[in-house]
Amino acid sequence: MLSIIPGATIRRTRHWIENTFDMAYQHIYYPLREMTFFSLEDLNWEIGFLLEHCNNTTLS
């Protein structure tokens, strides 16, 4: 079975995905760039902490 997806839907979906990625990048990567980690466990813990904080933030 072949499905045809209108171009406007693809553009809207792509825009939503790019915005979501940018938001995650700003809330997770930016704070990490000033930190120094000496183990992968520490890095993973901090990423998890920032991800949890990002997920619990109310968007306005």
Rosetta silent file (secondary structure, phi, psi, omega in degrees, C-alpha in Angstrom):
SEQUENCE: MLSIIPGATIRRTRHWIENTFDMAYQHIYYPLREMTFFSLEDLNWEIGFLLEHCNNTTLS
SCORE:     score description
SCORE:     0.000 S_00000001
   1 L     0.000  135.373 -179.004    0.000    0.000    0.000 S_00000001
   2 L  -109.582  129.210  178.086    1.328    3.429   -0.943 S_00000001
   3 L  -110.919  140.275  177.665    0.497    6.501    1.117 S_00000001
   4 L  -110.351  125.309  179.996    0.829   10.036   -0.145 S_00000001
   5 L  -107.645  124.538  179.492    1.642   12.710    2.412 S_00000001
   6 L   -59.261  146.369 -178.720    0.941   16.299    1.394 S_00000001
   7 H   -59.652  -36.464 -179.799    3.993   18.558    1.238 S_00000001
   8 H   -62.668  -37.027  178.672    2.543   21.022    3.742 S_00000001
   9 H   -66.008  -41.624  179.329    2.302   18.259    6.365 S_00000001
  10 H   -64.546  -43.352  179.516    5.924   17.266    5.826 S_00000001
  11 H   -64.040  -41.301  179.383    7.105   20.878    6.143 S_00000001
  12 H   -64.429  -43.191  179.707    5.060   21.374    9.330 S_00000001
  13 H   -65.447  -42.977  179.605    6.406   18.147   10.828 S_00000001
  14 H   -62.652  -42.072  178.976    9.979   19.027    9.884 S_00000001
  15 H   -61.871  -42.854  179.141    9.583   22.475   11.436 S_00000001
  16 H   -63.266  -43.790  179.779    8.243   20.942   14.673 S_00000001
  17 H   -64.075  -43.742  179.614   11.128   18.458   14.838 S_00000001
  18 H   -64.018  -40.329  178.242   13.735   21.183   14.235 S_00000001
  19 H   -65.664  -40.430  178.776   12.213   23.403   16.942 S_00000001
  20 H   -63.914  -42.513  178.420   12.148   20.520   19.415 S_00000001
  21 H   -63.400  -44.482  179.601   15.791   19.705   18.675 S_00000001
  22 H   -60.892  -41.153  179.942   16.813   23.369   19.081 S_00000001
  23 H   -64.961  -45.052  178.468   15.011   23.586   22.424 S_00000001
  24 H   -63.697  -40.262  179.253   16.670   20.413   23.717 S_00000001
  25 H   -60.920  -44.908 -178.710   20.053   21.627   22.448 S_00000001
  26 H   -68.065  -36.977 -175.878   19.672   24.946   24.280 S_00000001
  27 H   -85.297  -19.332 -177.431   18.504   23.389   27.550 S_00000001
  28 H  -111.865  -51.440 -174.508   20.977   20.504   27.655 S_00000001
  29 H   -71.576  -45.094 -176.562   24.081   21.280   25.584 S_00000001
  30 H   -55.860  -47.649  177.803   24.561   24.944   26.491 S_00000001
  31 H   -64.727  -29.099 -177.547   24.878   24.341   30.247 S_00000001
  32 H   -74.349  -25.112 -172.492   27.252   21.397   29.609 S_00000001
  33 L   -66.431  -21.748  179.563   29.719   23.332   27.483 S_00000001
  34 L   -94.281   -1.876 -176.031   31.157   25.167   30.503 S_00000001
  35 L  -101.498  155.178  175.775   31.556   22.011   32.616 S_00000001
  36 L  -117.260  131.744 -179.164   34.413   19.525   32.806 S_00000001
  37 L  -119.787  139.498 -178.617   33.705   15.828   33.301 S_00000001
  38 L  -107.289   -2.869  174.981   36.222   13.212   34.315 S_00000001
  39 L  -149.387  155.548  178.420   34.039   10.187   33.708 S_00000001
  40 H   -66.785  -31.584  177.552   31.276    9.152   31.361 S_00000001
  41 H   -62.417  -42.140  178.827   29.067    8.388   34.371 S_00000001
  42 H   -64.695  -42.214  178.203   29.299   12.004   35.534 S_00000001
  43 H   -62.781  -46.383  179.160   28.446   13.276   32.063 S_00000001
  44 H   -62.430  -38.869  178.823   25.481   10.901   31.766 S_00000001
  45 H   -63.068  -44.709 -178.733   24.225   11.895   35.221 S_00000001
  46 H   -66.734  -39.285  176.195   24.335   15.608   34.332 S_00000001
  47 H   -62.120  -44.124  178.416   22.609   15.004   30.979 S_00000001
  48 H   -62.000  -41.614  178.662   19.894   13.049   32.796 S_00000001
  49 H   -62.804  -47.073 -179.669   19.487   15.811   35.362 S_00000001
  50 H   -67.496  -35.827  177.570   19.191   18.517   32.678 S_00000001
  51 H   -65.625  -42.696  177.803   16.830   16.365   30.608 S_00000001
  52 H   -62.541  -42.900  178.434   14.585   15.811   33.627 S_00000001
  53 H   -63.349  -41.835  178.249   14.602   19.540   34.336 S_00000001
  54 H   -63.158  -41.964 -178.992   13.771   20.270   30.670 S_00000001
  55 H   -68.658  -28.595 -178.539   10.908   17.753   30.696 S_00000001
  56 H   -91.020   -3.641  179.966    9.432   19.253   33.884 S_00000001
  57 L   -77.286  132.052  177.531    9.609   22.852   32.638 S_00000001
  58 L   -81.713  126.463  178.565    6.248   24.394   31.805 S_00000001
  59 L   -86.466  139.374  179.021    6.236   25.984   28.368 S_00000001
  60 L  -118.657    0.000    0.000    4.459   29.270   27.991 S_00000001
